């Protein structure tokens, strides 16, 4: 699996979109935390670009080696992964997790893919499964990973990228997933769709 990425400089619209994605992913999965990591090929590290929940005040901008942890494995393999008990999984970077002040019990992660190349990872920690949801956990996480990739494509490839993704049906899938939210979770979903429309309208 190819991995790539000079760390993009995100403007406020795209940073807001990434933040909306982690906030709604956290709400959809009723999770303790959600994060987006971007691969910096210059340093060989994954960088926290957006965090919701545990660690959101301290983790953005922190880095860790790409050859450590579940997120690193997902980035390099390009394969999504659910680990329901991290203490028994050799991929878990326990020391790093402890250094952040939050050690999850379960982790679900999906790669951010751009034409077969991994450029980052979307991760959800300590989710609460919902058997009534129509989509499976990894399938739904993949929809959010696709939207995170949209934001990064805007930064990296601008107009050409948007021409490819503006007809992508992942946005419709996200909208369907948001339909069952209520209260503050519904408001977070509304903010996500607003952020996506903002980026599309500006860059298309």
Protein Blocks (a to p, Z undefined) as FASTA:
>chain_A
ZZedddddddfklmmmmmmmmmmmmmmnopabdcdddddfknopacdfbdehehklmmgo
pacdfkgcjklmmmmnopacddfblklpmklcfklmmmnopacfbdcdddddeehiafbd
cddehiacdfkbmbdfklmmmmmmmmmmmmmmmmmnmmmmmmmmmmpcklmmmmmmmmmp
ghjllmmmmmmmmmmmmmmmmmZZ
